[in-house]
Amino acid sequence: MEELPAESHAPAGCEQESSGERSTAWSKSRRAIQVQMQDRCFACGPEHPYGLRLVFSKDPDGGQVAEWVPTSTLEGFQGIIHGGIVATVLDEAMSHAVLHTSGPALTVHLEVRLRRSVHPGERLRVRGWVVERRKRKIRTEAVLLDAQGLEKAHAWATFIQAGLPSPRADGKDLHTRPEPTGCPDESPLSSFSNRQLGG
């Protein structure tokens, strides 16, 4: 198993670098881990039999957004969606934001604040965006909102850019998968503003 560069556990945006040593360490980090795209990703893969099947599209500010209606199969306590699933959705939004601006990357640090319980059947929207990039190190942020614009959860993450993806055995390329046109006008999510989505 390949080793990732060491990562600070300080909250995103709170780290301090001393005399350029930290940036030098990152620039000399080990070779990029090679990754391969597939359609069986638990969060967004259309071929995963039990996955979330999130479909992301680009918003006007360059972030990535997706609708999500969780089901009761994702509960932890009765009537409450498991916090780990909420974290997965937020991580996936940030991962797609990185993917569409810098290519494939791996999460090396993830911080999630669960502000309100998420319940089965709620219509939700998740948005992820890139905050900063320094060489292979990319900082991101994401938010999960309900149909009224109330924040359910917020996340901060650090990604390390991976190597160029290996060719897929089936010849497909996830980068060229058609993107949805957005929420239908009748959806309560169509009234979300960029300000509500964290932009």
C-alpha positions in Angstrom: 0.0 0.0 0.0 1.4 3.4 -1.0 1.9 6.0 1.7 0.4 9.4 1.5 2.3 12.5 2.7 1.7 13.4 6.3 -1.1 15.8 6.9 -1.8 18.2 9.7 -4.9 17.6 11.8 -5.5 21.4 12.3 -8.8 22.7 11.0 -8.8 23.7 7.3 -7.4 27.2 6.9 -5.8 27.2 10.4 -2.4 25.7 9.5 0.8 27.7 9.7 3.9 27.0 7.6 7.3 27.8 9.0 10.1 29.2 6.7 8.8 27.3 3.7 9.6 23.9 5.2 6.1 22.6 4.9 5.7 23.7 1.3 9.1 22.1 0.5 8.0 18.9 2.1 4.9 18.8 -0.1 6.8 19.5 -3.3 9.1 16.6 -2.5 6.3 14.2 -1.5 6.1 10.7 -2.9 5.0 10.0 -6.4 1.3 10.4 -7.1 -0.9 7.4 -6.5 -2.4 6.1 -9.7 -6.2 5.8 -9.8 -8.8 4.4 -12.2 -12.3 5.8 -12.8 -15.2 3.4 -12.6 -19.0 3.3 -12.6 -19.3 1.4 -9.3 -18.3 4.2 -7.0 -20.5 4.0 -3.9 -21.4 7.7 -3.9 -21.8 8.5 -7.6 -21.5 5.3 -9.6 -24.6 4.5 -11.7 -23.8 0.8 -11.6 -23.4 0.3 -7.8 -26.4 -1.7 -6.7 -26.6 -0.1 -3.2 -24.9 3.2 -3.9 -26.1 6.8 -3.5 -26.0 7.4 -7.3 -25.4 11.1 -6.9 -25.4 13.1 -10.2 -23.3 16.3 -10.1 -23.4 19.3 -12.4 -21.5 22.5 -12.5 -23.0 25.6 -10.9 -22.4 29.2 -12.1 -19.6 29.8 -9.6 -17.7 26.7 -10.6 -18.7 24.4 -7.8 -20.3 21.0 -8.2 -23.9 20.5 -7.0 -26.2 17.5 -6.7 -29.7 16.7 -5.4 -30.0 14.0 -2.7 -33.1 12.3 -1.2 -31.8 9.9 1.4 -33.8 6.7 2.1 -34.5 4.8 5.4 -31.9 2.2 4.4 -29.2 4.8 5.4 -30.5 5.3 8.9 -28.3 5.0 12.0 -30.7 5.8 14.8 -34.4 5.4 13.8 -35.5 8.2 11.6 -32.0 9.8 11.3 -29.5 9.3 8.5 -26.2 8.0 9.6 -23.6 10.8 10.0 -21.0 8.8 8.1 -23.3 8.8 5.0 -23.8 12.5 5.3 -20.0 12.9 5.5 -19.7 10.7 2.4 -22.0 12.9 0.4 -20.1 16.0 1.4 -16.8 14.4 0.6 -18.1 13.4 -2.8 -19.2 16.9 -3.6 -15.7 18.2 -2.9 -14.1 15.4 -4.8 -16.1 16.3 -7.9 -15.2 19.9 -7.5 -11.5 18.9 -7.5 -12.0 16.4 -10.3 -13.5 19.1 -12.7 -10.8 21.6 -11.9 -7.6 19.6 -11.3 -8.3 16.0 -12.2 -8.6 13.0 -9.9 -7.5 13.4 -6.3 -7.5 11.6 -3.0 -9.0 12.8 0.3 -6.3 13.0 3.0 -8.1 15.1 5.6 -11.8 15.5 6.2 -13.6 17.6 8.8 -17.4 17.5 9.1 -19.7 19.6 11.3 -23.2 18.0 11.6 -25.5 20.9 12.4 -29.0 19.4 12.0 -30.2 15.8 11.8 -30.9 14.5 8.2 -34.0 12.5 7.8 -35.2 10.0 5.2 -37.2 11.5 2.4 -35.9 15.0 2.7 -35.0 16.9 -0.5 -31.5 18.1 -0.1 -28.8 19.7 -2.2 -25.1 19.4 -1.7 -22.5 21.8 -3.1 -18.7 21.4 -3.1 -16.1 23.9 -4.2 -12.3 24.4 -4.3 -10.9 27.0 -1.9 -7.2 26.9 -2.6 -4.6 25.0 -4.5 -0.9 24.7 -3.8 0.9 22.3 -6.1 -0.7 18.9 -5.5 -2.4 20.0 -2.3 -6.0 21.2 -2.8 -8.3 22.6 -0.1 -12.1 22.4 -0.5 -15.3 23.1 1.3 -18.9 21.7 1.0 -22.4 22.4 2.4 -25.5 20.3 2.6 -28.8 22.3 2.6 -32.5 21.4 2.9 -35.2 22.8 0.5 -35.7 25.8 2.7 -32.0 26.7 2.6 -31.1 25.6 6.2 -27.7 24.2 6.5 -27.7 20.6 7.6 -23.9 20.0 7.5 -20.7 21.6 6.5 -17.3 20.1 5.6 -13.7 21.0 4.9 -11.2 18.8 3.3 -7.7 18.5 1.9 -7.0 16.5 -1.3 -3.8 15.4 -2.9 -3.8 15.2 -6.7 -3.5 11.7 -7.9 -1.6 10.5 -11.0 -3.3 10.4 -14.4 -6.0 7.8 -14.3 -5.3 4.4 -15.9 -7.3 3.6 -19.0 -10.6 1.9 -18.1 -11.1 -1.6 -19.1 -14.5 -0.8 -20.7 -13.2 2.2 -22.6 -15.6 4.6 -21.0 -14.5 8.0 -19.6 -16.4 9.5 -16.7 -15.1 13.0 -17.6 -17.4 13.0 -20.7 -20.5 11.7 -19.0 -23.4 14.2 -19.9 -24.2 16.6 -17.1 -27.8 17.3 -16.0 -29.3 20.6 -16.9 -30.2 21.4 -13.3 -33.2 21.2 -11.1 -36.6 21.3 -12.7 -38.5 24.6 -12.2 -41.1 22.8 -10.0 -38.5 21.5 -7.6 -38.2 23.4 -4.3 -34.5 23.2 -4.8 -34.7 25.5 -7.9 -35.0 28.5 -5.5 -31.6 27.9 -3.9 -29.3 30.9 -4.3 -25.6 30.8 -4.7 -25.3 32.6 -1.3 -27.4 29.8 0.3 -25.1 27.3 -1.3 -22.0 28.7 0.2 -20.7 30.7 -2.8 
